[in-house]
Amino acid sequence: MKLLSTTQKNAVLESMINILDDQREQILEANKKDLDVFDTKDRALYDRLVVSNDKVDEMIKSIENVKAQDDPVGKDISNITLNTGLNVVNKTDPFGTIFIIYESRPDVTVEAAVLAFKANNKILLKGGKEASHSNQKLVECWHQALAQNKLSSDWITLLQINRSETQKYLSNPPQKIDLIVPRGGMRLIDFVKKYAKCAVLISGRGNNFLYVSQDADWSKSIAVIVNAKTDKISGCNALDKVLIDEGIPNFAQKVRELEQILSQLNVEILSANRVADILPEKEKITNKETWYEEFLSMKIVLASVPSLEEAIKIINTYSGKHSNTIMTESTANAAKFMEQIDSAAVYHNASTRFTDGGQMGVGAELAISTDKLHHRGPLGLKQLVTNKYYIYGDGHTRE
């Protein structure tokens, strides 16, 4: 694949910034076509689908952020000269072609493309059919930006194919694909893993837990729980399960207080363990699968645990390995929790809603990876490259 200069890439991004600003009305009109035929009963998906003037501004800011970042391609990772005289240089290198599959969220069409392009990758975008008009318009804007800078439109491609066609594309791709990122629930992830013929990087599933320890500050805990649950229910960093230590002072009173606050905010509460005895009017969890479920709705599980160790065991068993929090005033307990919890992000006295590229100092993100290879957490610009070894010799032969 041809390596573009930083100047070339940034010129395309500058063009895209101007095009988005100039054509925001057309973008909103395209989005309205999608919204008009969407079933608003799915609140989480609907929230992800909406494009407003503020959302266009966010798209522009994400491009400006990426444009300002250093080019991640061709950077030395290591450079050593061996006793043999060979000079071995390890450099960052583009993946090649990235295929991302995602639901709704037209802003992903901008963020995924800007990151892939700045890292010198081609990208194939497979958005959900519910955002077809929005995505078509945004990719049209990308193609205008590329054309203005005399570059081929095949750097950024929108695939408008159904599920069966996607299966065939994954099983027998018509072009070389180097990395696939399924950004969605387990059904999508399992589908891609079953049929893909190249590396798959898992992203998107939340099912995040928060553990309230015996020595937690209760007012802090309430504030964090409310924020993590209600701030944005469609986010993969939203909270789904709360585990309250049975040893916390005034346990029953605190459970009832939390239930009242959440109920006033129209959060549906499911109960388990001792919490079910305290809140007998709430639905009790009877299906083990509920513990694995990512709600993406105003729904939460309140349950009790006898200890920090049991909380860690439960979270490591059921969570989506995305984001998990401990509320505690003990630095020792916080350290134990954060070291032993197996997830991309672990928090001490903070909302899971901060698992976001912009909030974590990464900038625009392609996705939040819950894989351990090749990267875990926000996939920003620096994470969209692989590496290559350059070995320089002078007629060297191995003896």
Secondary structure, DSSP 8 states (H G I E B T S, - for coil): -----HHHHHHHHHHHHHHHHHTHHHHHHHHHHHHHTS-TT-HHHHHHH---HHHHHHHHHHHHHHHHS---TT-EEEEEE-TTS-EEEEEEEE-SEEEEEE-S-THHHHHHHHHHHHTT-EEEEE--GGGHHHHHHHHHHHHHHHHHTT--GGGEEE----HHHHHHHHHS-SS---EEEEES-HHHHHHHHHH-SSEE--B----EEEEE-TT--HHHHHHHHHHHHHS-TTSTTSEEEEEEETTSTTHHHHHHHHHHHHHHTT-EEEEETHHHHH-TTSEE---THHHH----SSEEEEEEES-HHHHHHHHHHHS-SSEEEEE-S-HHHHHHHHHH--SSEEEESS-GGG-STTTTT--S-S-EE--SSS--EE--GGGSEEEEEEEE-SS----
